[in-house]
């Protein structure tokens, strides 16, 4: 969580860093790193079944007055503040309503995209079993999502038509689900030495 907070704090474009949680322990840790915890996440949004979209919708209604929101999941700690800034700049340059971080190598459990002029084009899952085709496509890596609050409120989605992809290396795309993922992320973070 600390790596995510520090990356957001060092971004040129993030005005406010907020943690959404129902946990007192996580709240205390977030505050320790200078992150705001202005509300407690409702229990129905703190389950394994709760979606990131519903959690984000709750956050933007609790903290209003912003045109854009950046979602940074702590399970993807290897993104840098320069990744956040580059994604925001790309969104502005392309006049897109959303930008998501992607990495090479589609996998069947996630959406697969090709990129044309920066914009994501969702592909069918016909690449199953075709490793060569899958390696040419892109997948969301979970490291960062930038979207207009209006789009989020109107569509209840970040991805969709007019979304651009921000390509990230596989190394910085570590998404922690397992002990092996955690060990890989620790190795990357150690080499980055951001602390």
C-alpha positions in Angstrom: 0.0 0.0 0.0 2.9 2.4 0.8 4.3 2.1 -2.7 0.9 2.9 -4.2 0.5 6.0 -1.9 4.0 7.3 -2.6 3.5 6.9 -6.4 0.3 8.9 -6.2 1.8 11.6 -4.0 4.7 12.0 -6.4 2.4 12.3 -9.4 2.2 15.8 -11.0 -1.5 15.4 -11.7 -2.9 13.7 -8.5 -4.4 16.4 -6.3 -5.6 14.2 -3.5 -4.8 10.7 -2.4 -7.7 8.8 -0.7 -7.9 5.3 0.6 -11.2 3.5 0.4 -11.4 0.7 3.1 -13.6 -0.6 5.9 -10.5 -1.7 7.9 -9.2 0.3 10.8 -5.8 -1.3 10.4 -5.6 -0.4 6.7 -6.9 3.1 7.5 -4.1 3.6 10.2 -1.5 2.4 7.7 -2.7 4.7 5.0 -2.7 7.7 7.3 0.8 6.8 8.4 1.9 7.3 4.8 0.0 10.6 4.5 -3.1 9.3 2.7 -6.5 10.6 3.5 -9.3 8.2 4.7 -12.3 10.6 4.7 -15.0 7.9 4.8 -15.5 4.2 5.8 -16.3 1.9 3.0 -19.8 0.3 3.5 -19.6 -3.4 4.4 -21.4 -4.5 1.2 -18.5 -3.0 -0.8 -15.9 -4.7 1.3 -16.5 -8.3 0.2 -14.7 -10.6 -2.3 -17.8 -10.2 -4.5 -17.8 -6.4 -4.5 -16.6 -4.8 -7.7 -13.9 -2.1 -8.1 -16.5 -0.1 -10.1 -19.0 0.0 -7.3 -16.2 0.9 -4.8 -15.0 3.7 -7.1 -18.6 5.0 -7.6 -19.0 5.1 -3.9 -15.7 7.0 -3.5 -16.5 9.7 -6.1 -19.9 10.3 -4.5 -18.3 10.6 -1.1 -15.6 13.0 -2.4 -17.2 15.1 -5.0 -15.9 18.1 -7.1 -13.4 16.3 -9.3 -13.6 15.8 -13.1 -11.3 12.8 -13.2 -10.4 9.9 -10.9 -7.4 7.7 -10.9 -7.8 4.2 -9.5 -4.6 2.7 -8.1 -5.0 -0.8 -6.6 -2.4 -1.6 -3.9 -2.1 -5.2 -5.4 -0.2 -3.6 -8.3 2.6 -1.8 -6.4 5.2 -1.6 -9.2 3.7 1.3 -11.1 5.7 4.5 -10.8 4.5 8.1 -10.5 5.8 8.6 -14.0 3.4 5.9 -15.2 0.5 7.8 -13.6 1.6 11.1 -15.2 2.2 9.5 -18.6 -1.3 7.9 -18.5 -3.0 11.2 -17.6 -1.0 13.0 -20.4 -1.9 10.3 -22.9 -5.6 10.6 -21.9 -5.4 14.4 -22.4 -3.5 14.2 -25.7 -6.0 11.7 -27.2 -9.0 13.5 -25.7 -10.2 10.1 -24.4 -12.5 9.7 -21.5 -10.6 6.7 -20.0 -7.1 5.3 -20.0 -6.1 1.9 -18.6 -2.7 0.4 -18.1 -2.1 -2.7 -20.3 0.8 -5.1 -20.8 1.6 -7.6 -23.6 0.3 -11.1 -23.5 -3.4 -11.8 -23.5 -4.8 -14.5 -21.2 -8.2 -16.1 -21.5 -9.5 -14.9 -18.1 -9.1 -11.2 -19.0 -10.2 -8.9 -21.9 -7.8 -9.0 -24.8 -7.1 -5.8 -26.9 -5.3 -4.6 -29.9 -4.2 -1.0 -29.9 -4.8 1.3 -32.9 -3.7 5.0 -32.6 -3.6 4.5 -28.9 -7.2 3.3 -28.6 -8.1 -0.2 -27.3 -10.1 -2.5 -29.6 -11.4 -5.5 -27.7 -10.7 -8.8 -29.4 -12.5 -12.1 -29.3 -11.1 -14.9 -27.1 -10.4 -17.0 -30.2 -6.7 -16.8 -29.3 -7.2 -19.6 -26.7 -4.5 -22.1 -27.4 -2.7 -19.8 -29.9 0.2 -18.5 -27.8 1.6 -16.6 -30.8 -1.6 -14.6 -31.3 -2.1 -14.1 -27.5 1.4 -12.6 -27.2 0.6 -9.9 -29.8 -2.4 -8.7 -27.8 -2.7 -6.6 -24.7 -4.4 -7.2 -21.4 -5.3 -4.9 -18.5 -2.6 -5.2 -15.8 -4.5 -3.6 -12.9 -1.8 -1.0 -12.2 -3.8 2.1 -13.1 -7.1 3.3 -14.4 -7.9 7.0 -15.2 -11.4 8.0 -16.1 -13.7 11.0 -16.2 -16.1 11.0 -13.3 -19.0 11.8 -15.8 -18.2 8.6 -17.8 -18.0 6.6 -14.6 -21.3 7.9 -13.3 -23.1 7.5 -16.7 -21.8 4.1 -17.8 -20.7 2.5 -14.5 -17.6 1.5 -16.4 -14.0 2.6 -17.1 -13.3 0.4 -20.1 -15.3 0.7 -23.3 -15.5 2.7 -26.4 -13.0 5.5 -26.5 -10.6 4.0 -24.0 -6.9 4.3 -24.6 -4.2 1.9 -23.4 -1.1 2.9 -21.5 1.5 0.2 -22.3 3.6 -0.9 -19.4 6.4 -3.5 -19.2 5.7 -6.9 -17.8 8.1 -6.2 -15.0 6.1 -3.2 -13.7 2.8 -5.0 -14.3 3.1 -7.3 -11.3 -0.4 -8.0 -10.0 -0.3 -9.7 -6.6 -2.6 -12.7 -6.3 -0.2 -15.4 -5.0 2.9 -15.7 -2.9 4.9 -16.0 -6.2 3.4 -12.7 -7.4 4.4 -11.1 -4.1 7.9 -12.4 -4.4 8.2 -11.1 -8.0 6.8 -7.7 -6.9 9.3 -7.5 -4.0 12.2 -8.1 -6.4 11.0 -5.4 -8.8 10.4 -2.9 -6.0 13.8 -3.6 -4.5 15.4 -2.9 -7.9 13.4 0.4 -8.2 14.5 1.4 -4.7 11.7 4.0 -4.4 12.1 4.2 -0.6 
